[in-house]
């Protein structure tokens, strides 16, 4: 150092232009070195100087980055990486108050005491360093600088009320992420800045904030170290931090260093607290505003006079206590702790036997613990690196490649990528050390490329998680008070200013669920709806002209256009005249709503007209009169399906002409149900259930059964009338389709219901059931089934010369089966009883299966030994009529006892004797029924013309 060297301490608060002043002073010299506290800040200063002088004369040297052109004049470095013995004209150390930092203070103190420029030396920092600098560097000149803008304390604010262009400061990664997530939901997004980020990731995040893509920055105290950002307000979310050893409150000067980032240039700034941080004491807040802090008395120090005679000598030299009263022995740093650990390893101690090896060991120990996993793991890694360097002089390429290959991945979340970024920094540091790798240029390029890829991926994940770019862009345009341009593609996706904001589902706008909440969401939605107004009219025109095939109804009464709900059905003045309620946003206007309503009403009216044509034709038939017309209205009200038990008297009152007129409209008079077969198809059934549910005012509409099934499981908790509207009749655990039930009833009339009969294969086929299911169904119809087992007879083919036994089929009535059904149920006081019991008009019976002779052929098949030992058994059921009459259900006392004893009760509606019974039938034409099926000779009604014909056939036979 020459005698003309000038040492100046430029001290003052933040936003005084100290760093800018130092850059100008360095560029005024031929050569210079500037030491900065952070890698991020070093990169920022390097970029500024390169912009002025070009990259060919500017070097950047940090622990993980080394850019040194051949004609370097100006060195921009982190304080730890400052080259020694360069003899440059100018030297500057920024943030010199970090001499008091417990972890890194000894490095800054060393630069304060030993780093000098040939012509000029600058120390920039807080005014609290005035005393220590005066004591330790008495030749230094002091230059005070005033803040260019005011800094005002604004108290506590909720994050939701945080003003734009604010920085919220946290002191843990978890805290920073939680705040950023909250701001994304409420304000559209935030940029994230932390000291652990690579310069590439940090610069990309800062660009989001500086460009106005987001109005909020969430950061650690890293922003307090000279990063120049356009911040208007700084809010502390906490007032204490973990310093590597313990949680401690931040000193007022530390708070001021961070709060001073608010207000750049001539713009005033504010600071305050938010979240769980308590309000600042008045004295602390005033000290920050006035820049008055307790002066520093002692600086952390560690000896720079290292002894490399032995490992023990090196450790002792690092632990030498200072002799100056202004210096304080620094606490044990990570590099010294690792050195002590490795000194206990025999192999390491044996290798470190000469000054060169000890110096190499010390250089390895100074590799920072970027990973932060544990002290033991860090020491183990450095032991391996030292072994390679000592043994072969370089780290083996294949081993280094394996370490880097495990990190070179861009998948994973933010935490995973952050860990990979920390891991690659270790190998970047190793690659930057001269002589540690075989091909320094190659490995520097490899590690830099991996760091860049991981950095870009981390920036992408941070942006995806903490920035709602859509909301940010829209809010910025709204602030500019410009008209927003909205577009809707063929998928209904709505974009405003190119940003996706939601979907147009039918005629309702559905905002994207991930959009910001609160006032911002309302503003975006309002802008979207205003821009969508023309789209509603265009879509309404297209819908009005759409064919019916594009529209459908749901089983819950919804009305769909494609996959979007556009309305729903509501009860109308009549069951077959429902009304529509449309789903149209208010912003679409009344014209759009009316057009949609008209189109939907046309659709449902045409759908009902097509599917319920038989009922509507019946309604319009003016020739129907009297009882037939009244019965027709009952059918219309019941949507074409009526249980016969509900209209027993009405059916009895209908004469043959009335019934004939109704049959012309497709009405079938079955034993169980009166129905229109065309309305049992799946499409009318589905619509009938919807209309019936509307008429009954149900909150939840029951669904129709699957089409094409003869029987379905009975829905136990279904609303009354549900199975009838489905076209089924409940019978036990299963329900049978009513048209198939009528066919089954025709078969059952030919059976001996009193003596018992077995189920025919046709009965099982027509109901689509197994034997057990059929037994349960028959029990639901009023029959009793007795289960039995017997040896299964395997029929053998008859010899050709022996003819099969005569087996005449059951006689079939020589008239319309429907007419037979009508007359079988006609005049029955209890429709259910009559329908379930044997047909009064049947004239022949088919012998029960059990009564058929077993000897169907003259020669039985040979019996094998296995058959004789284990004969094959089969299950069969014998069915008999079991349902009592309704008057017997109501009275089960003495009358029931008399019936069990074989006597008949004498009561109202019962003949006293046989003679009176015959006279009543002749005089009144009425019939009476007992609980048991009547005998054969009493089944024929002489007043029934069809029965009379059957009597004639019987007499002639």
DRENPA-266392 format. One record per residue (C-alpha): x, y, z; residue in three letters. Coordinates in steps of 0.5 Angstrom, whole numbers, plus 500, padded with zeros to 3 digits. Layout:
XYZAla
...
//
This chain:
500500500Unk
503507498Unk
503513502Unk
498516498Unk
492511499Unk
486514501Unk
481510506Unk
474513506Unk
468510511Unk
462512507Unk
457511513Unk
449512513Unk
442509512Unk
440505507Unk
438509500Unk
443514501Unk
447511494Unk
453508497Unk
453502493Unk
452507487Unk
458511489Unk
463506490Unk
461503483Unk
463510480Unk
469511484Unk
472504482Unk
470505475Unk
475512476Unk
481507477Unk
484503472Unk
483497477Unk
479495483Unk
476490487Unk
469490490Unk
467485496Unk
459484497Unk
456480502Unk
451476498Unk
452472492Unk
446475489Unk
448482490Unk
455481487Unk
451478481Unk
447485481Unk
453489481Unk
457485476Unk
451486471Unk
451494472Unk
459494471Unk
458490465Unk
453494462Unk
458500462Unk
464497461Unk
463490457Unk
464483460Unk
471483457Unk
474487463Unk
470485469Unk
470479473Unk
465475478Unk
468471483Unk
464467488Unk
464461492Unk
460458486Unk
461462480Unk
468464477Unk
468469471Unk
475471469Unk
476474463Unk
484474461Unk
484482461Unk
480483467Unk
480490470Unk
475490475Unk
473484480Unk
466483483Unk
466478489Unk
463476495Unk
467478501Unk
470471502Unk
472470495Unk
476476495Unk
483475492Unk
489477496Unk
495480494Unk
492483487Unk
495490488Unk
489493485Unk
488501485Unk
481501488Unk
478496494Unk
471497497Unk
467493502Unk
460493502Unk
455492508Unk
461493513Unk
457493519Unk
457485518Unk
463485522Unk
459484528Unk
455478525Unk
456472529Unk
457467523Unk
461471518Unk
463477522Unk
471475522Unk
471475515Unk
469482514Unk
473484520Unk
479481517Unk
478485510Unk
477491514Unk
484490517Unk
488488511Unk
484489505Unk
487496502Unk
487499495Unk
493502492Unk
490509491Unk
483508495Unk
479504500Unk
472505501Unk
468502507Unk
460502506Unk
455501511Unk
451503517Unk
453509522Unk
454504528Unk
461502525Unk
464509526Unk
467508533Unk
470501531Unk
473504525Unk
476510528Unk
479505533Unk
482500528Unk
483504522Unk
485511525Unk
487514518Unk
480513515Unk
476519513Unk
469519514Unk
463521510Unk
456521512Unk
450521507Unk
443522508Unk
437518506Unk
434521500Unk
427519502Unk
423519508Unk
422512512Unk
415512516Unk
412507521Unk
405505519Unk
403500524Unk
400493523Unk
396491517Unk
393485515Unk
396482509Unk
389482506Unk
390490506Unk
397490504Unk
398496499Unk
401494492Unk
409494491Unk
410491498Unk
415486501Unk
413482506Unk
419479510Unk
419472514Unk
425469517Unk
424462515Unk
422458509Unk
416455511Unk
414462513Unk
415465507Unk
411460503Unk
405460507Unk
405468506Unk
406467499Unk
400462498Unk
396467502Unk
398473498Unk
396469491Unk
389467494Unk
388474496Unk
392479491Unk
393474485Unk
401472487Unk
407474489Unk
415473488Unk
419470492Unk
426472494Unk
431468499Unk
438468500Unk
438460498Unk
436461491Unk
441461485Unk
442468482Unk
438465476Unk
432464480Unk
432470484Unk
433474478Unk
427471475Unk
423472481Unk
425479482Unk
423480474Unk
416478476Unk
416484481Unk
419489477Unk
415488471Unk
409489475Unk
406482474Unk
405481481Unk
405487486Unk
408483492Unk
414481494Unk
415475500Unk
423475502Unk
427473507Unk
432478510Unk
436477504Unk
433483501Unk
436488507Unk
443487503Unk
443492498Unk
438489493Unk
435495490Unk
428494488Unk
422498487Unk
419497494Unk
414502497Unk
412498504Unk
416493508Unk
412489513Unk
415484518Unk
411478519Unk
416476525Unk
421480529Unk
426474531Unk
430469527Unk
434463528Unk
441465528Unk
444458527Unk
444457534Unk
438460537Unk
432464536Unk
433471538Unk
430478537Unk
432482531Unk
436489534Unk
433495531Unk
439496527Unk
438490523Unk
430492523Unk
432498520Unk
437495515Unk
431491512Unk
426496513Unk
430501509Unk
429497502Unk
422501502Unk
423508498Unk
428508493Unk
431514490Unk
426520492Unk
420516493Unk
418515500Unk
417509504Unk
413506510Unk
414500514Unk
410496519Unk
408489521Unk
403484519Unk
401477521Unk
403475528Unk
408480529Unk
407485535Unk
407492533Unk
414495534Unk
415499541Unk
415507540Unk
422508541Unk
424502536Unk
420505531Unk
422512532Unk
430510532Unk
429506525Unk
425513522Unk
431517525Unk
437512524Unk
439512531Unk
442506533Unk
447504539Unk
454504536Unk
458497535Unk
463496541Unk
466490539Unk
467486532Unk
468479531Unk
475477529Unk
479470528Unk
487470526Unk
489471519Unk
496468521Unk
495461520Unk
500456522Unk
501450517Unk
506446521Unk
501441523Unk
494440524Unk
494442531Unk
498448530Unk
493450525Unk
487449530Unk
491453535Unk
492459530Unk
485459529Unk
483459536Unk
488465538Unk
484470542Unk
485478540Unk
489483544Unk
485489542Unk
479491546Unk
475493540Unk
475485538Unk
472479540Unk
474472539Unk
469469534Unk
465463535Unk
467457532Unk
465457525Unk
463451521Unk
470450517Unk
474450524Unk
468445527Unk
470440520Unk
477441521Unk
477439528Unk
472433526Unk
477430521Unk
483431525Unk
480425529Unk
480421523Unk
486417523Unk
487416515Unk
486424515Unk
491425520Unk
496421517Unk
495424510Unk
496431513Unk
503430515Unk
506436511Unk
504444510Unk
502443503Unk
497437505Unk
495441511Unk
493447507Unk
489443502Unk
486440508Unk
484447510Unk
482449503Unk
477443503Unk
474444510Unk
472451508Unk
467448503Unk
461451505Unk
455446508Unk
450448502Unk
446442504Unk
445443511Unk
443436512Unk
448435519Unk
455436521Unk
457429521Unk
454428513Unk
458434511Unk
464432515Unk
464425511Unk
463428504Unk
469433505Unk
473427508Unk
472423501Unk
474429497Unk
480431501Unk
482423500Unk
481424493Unk
485430492Unk
491428497Unk
491421493Unk
491423486Unk
491431486Unk
484431483Unk
477429484Unk
476423479Unk
471424473Unk
467418474Unk
465419481Unk
464427480Unk
459425474Unk
455420479Unk
454425484Unk
452431479Unk
448426475Unk
443424481Unk
442432482Unk
441433474Unk
433432475Unk
428437474Unk
422434477Unk
419434484Unk
416440488Unk
419446490Unk
422443496Unk
425437492Unk
428442487Unk
431447493Unk
435441496Unk
438439489Unk
440446488Unk
443446495Unk
447440493Unk
449442486Unk
452448489Unk
457444493Unk
460441486Unk
459448483Unk
464450489Unk
469444488Unk
469446480Unk
471453481Unk
477451485Unk
483451481Unk
486445480Unk
481440484Unk
478437477Unk
482434471Unk
478439466Unk
476445470Unk
473448464Unk
468442463Unk
466441470Unk
465448471Unk
460448465Unk
457442467Unk
455444474Unk
453451471Unk
448448466Unk
445443472Unk
444449476Unk
441453471Unk
436447469Unk
434446476Unk
434454477Unk
429455472Unk
425449474Unk
425452481Unk
423459478Unk
417455474Unk
415451480Unk
415458485Unk
411461479Unk
406456479Unk
405456486Unk
405463488Unk
403467482Unk
396467479Unk
399470473Unk
391471470Unk
389475476Unk
395479476Unk
395481468Unk
387483469Unk
388487475Unk
394491472Unk
389492466Unk
383494470Unk
388499474Unk
389502467Unk
382503466Unk
382500459Unk
377496456Unk
378488456Unk
377484450Unk
374477452Unk
373471447Unk
370464448Unk
372458444Unk
368452441Unk
369449448Unk
366454452Unk
373457455Unk
373464456Unk
379468456Unk
380475458Unk
386479455Unk
389472453Unk
388469460Unk
383464462Unk
378466467Unk
373461466Unk
368457462Unk
361459459Unk
357453461Unk
350453457Unk
348460459Unk
352461465Unk
359463467Unk
363459471Unk
369463474Unk
375459475Unk
376456482Unk
383458482Unk
382465481Unk
383470486Unk
378471492Unk
375478495Unk
374484491Unk
379482485Unk
375476484Unk
369481483Unk
372486479Unk
375480474Unk
368477474Unk
365483472Unk
369485467Unk
368478464Unk
361478464Unk
361485461Unk
365483455Unk
361476455Unk
355480453Unk
355479445Unk
357472446Unk
350470450Unk
346473444Unk
350469439Unk
349463443Unk
342464444Unk
341464437Unk
345458436Unk
341454441Unk
334457439Unk
336454432Unk
339447435Unk
335441433Unk
332437438Unk
337431438Unk
342436441Unk
337437447Unk
335432453Unk
332432460Unk
335428466Unk
332423470Unk
332429476Unk
328434471Unk
334438468Unk
334440461Unk
341439458Unk
344442452Unk
350438450Unk
353437457Unk
351443460Unk
345445464Unk
340450461Unk
334449465Unk
330445469Unk
322442469Unk
317445474Unk
310443475Unk
305446471Unk
298447471Unk
297439468Unk
301433469Unk
302433462Unk
304440461Unk
310442465Unk
313449465Unk
321450464Unk
325454469Unk
332457465Unk
339457467Unk
341464465Unk
346469468Unk
343476469Unk
348479465Unk
345476459Unk
339480459Unk
332478459Unk
332477451Unk
336471452Unk
332468458Unk
326469454Unk
329466447Unk
332460451Unk
325459455Unk
321458449Unk
326453446Unk
326449452Unk
318449452Unk
318447445Unk
322441446Unk
319438452Unk
312439449Unk
314436443Unk
317430447Unk
311429451Unk
307429444Unk
311424441Unk
312419447Unk
305420450Unk
301420443Unk
296414446Unk
294418452Unk
294425448Unk
290422443Unk
285419448Unk
284426451Unk
282429444Unk
277424443Unk
271427443Unk
267421441Unk
268418448Unk
262420453Unk
259418459Unk
263413464Unk
268411458Unk
270419458Unk
271419465Unk
275413465Unk
279416460Unk
281422464Unk
283417470Unk
288414465Unk
291421463Unk
292423470Unk
295416471Unk
300417465Unk
297411462Unk
298406468Unk
293404473Unk
293399478Unk
286395477Unk
285395485Unk
284402485Unk
279402479Unk
275396481Unk
268399481Unk
269404475Unk
271397471Unk
265394473Unk
261400471Unk
264400464Unk
259396459Unk
262392453Unk
261398448Unk
265403453Unk
271398454Unk
271397446Unk
272404445Unk
277405450Unk
281399447Unk
281402440Unk
286407444Unk
290401446Unk
288400453Unk
289393455Unk
284391461Unk
289386465Unk
288382471Unk
293386475Unk
293393471Unk
290397466Unk
295400462Unk
297402455Unk
303397452Unk
306403448Unk
307407454Unk
311401457Unk
317402453Unk
324405456Unk
323412453Unk
316414455Unk
317410462Unk
323415463Unk
319421462Unk
313419466Unk
317418472Unk
320425471Unk
313428470Unk
310424476Unk
315426480Unk
314433479Unk
306432480Unk
308429487Unk
313435489Unk
318430490Unk
325433492Unk
329428489Unk
326424483Unk
327416483Unk
331413477Unk
327409472Unk
330401472Unk
334399467Unk
331398460Unk
329391457Unk
329387464Unk
323383466Unk
324383473Unk
328388478Unk
329388485Unk
324392489Unk
326398492Unk
324398499Unk
324405501Unk
321408494Unk
315413494Unk
308410493Unk
306409486Unk
313408484Unk
313401481Unk
307402478Unk
310409474Unk
316404472Unk
311399469Unk
312394474Unk
308391480Unk
312389486Unk
312382489Unk
316380494Unk
324382493Unk
323383486Unk
318387482Unk
315384475Unk
314388469Unk
306389468Unk
305386461Unk
309380463Unk
305379469Unk
299379465Unk
302373461Unk
304370467Unk
297370470Unk
294367463Unk
298361465Unk
296361472Unk
289360470Unk
290354467Unk
293351474Unk
290347480Unk
291353485Unk
287349490Unk
291342489Unk
297345488Unk
302346482Unk
309346480Unk
312352476Unk
313351468Unk
319352465Unk
315358461Unk
313361467Unk
321362469Unk
322364462Unk
317369462Unk
319372468Unk
326371467Unk
327369474Unk
331363478Unk
326358481Unk
328361488Unk
326368485Unk
320365482Unk
318362489Unk
319369492Unk
315373487Unk
309368487Unk
309369495Unk
308376493Unk
302375488Unk
299371494Unk
301364493Unk
304359498Unk
310355496Unk
312349499Unk
319347498Unk
321340497Unk
327335494Unk
326329490Unk
331324486Unk
332327479Unk
329323473Unk
333323467Unk
328322461Unk
331317456Unk
329317449Unk
323312447Unk
324306442Unk
321308435Unk
316302436Unk
313305442Unk
309311442Unk
309317447Unk
303318452Unk
298322449Unk
299329452Unk
294334450Unk
295341451Unk
291346456Unk
285348452Unk
285355450Unk
279360450Unk
277361443Unk
277369444Unk
281374445Unk
286373451Unk
284380453Unk
277379453Unk
278373457Unk
282377462Unk
277383463Unk
271378464Unk
276374469Unk
276380473Unk
269383472Unk
264383478Unk
270381483Unk
269385489Unk
277384490Unk
281385484Unk
287383487Unk
284377490Unk
281375484Unk
287376479Unk
291372484Unk
286366485Unk
284361479Unk
280364473Unk
273363474Unk
272363467Unk
277357466Unk
274351463Unk
280346463Unk
286345468Unk
293343466Unk
295337471Unk
300339476Unk
307337474Unk
308333480Unk
302329478Unk
305326471Unk
306319471Unk
313317472Unk
313311467Unk
313315461Unk
316309457Unk
316302458Unk
323301459Unk
327305465Unk
334306463Unk
340302466Unk
342305473Unk
349305474Unk
353304481Unk
354311482Unk
347313481Unk
345308486Unk
350310491Unk
349318490Unk
342319486Unk
342327483Unk
337331487Unk
333337485Unk
329342488Unk
322343487Unk
316348489Unk
309346490Unk
304353489Unk
297353492Unk
293360493Unk
294362500Unk
292370500Unk
285371505Unk
280375503Unk
280383505Unk
274382510Unk
278376513Unk
284380514Unk
280385518Unk
277380522Unk
281374525Unk
277372531Unk
272367531Unk
270367524Unk
277365523Unk
277360528Unk
270357524Unk
274357518Unk
279353520Unk
274348523Unk
271348516Unk
264352518Unk
263358514Unk
261365517Unk
254368516Unk
255375515Unk
253381511Unk
254379503Unk
254372504Unk
248367502Unk
245363508Unk
244357504Unk
245354497Unk
238355495Unk
238362497Unk
245363493Unk
242360487Unk
236365487Unk
241371488Unk
245369482Unk
239368478Unk
235375481Unk
241379481Unk
246377477Unk
252377482Unk
257373484Unk
260371491Unk
267368493Unk
270365499Unk
277365501Unk
278358498Unk
278357490Unk
271355488Unk
269348486Unk
270347479Unk
262346478Unk
261353481Unk
266357477Unk
261358471Unk
257364471Unk
251363467Unk
250371466Unk
257371462Unk
256370455Unk
263367454Unk
262363460Unk
256360457Unk
259358451Unk
264354455Unk
259351458Unk
256349452Unk
263346449Unk
263342456Unk
256339455Unk
258337448Unk
264334450Unk
//
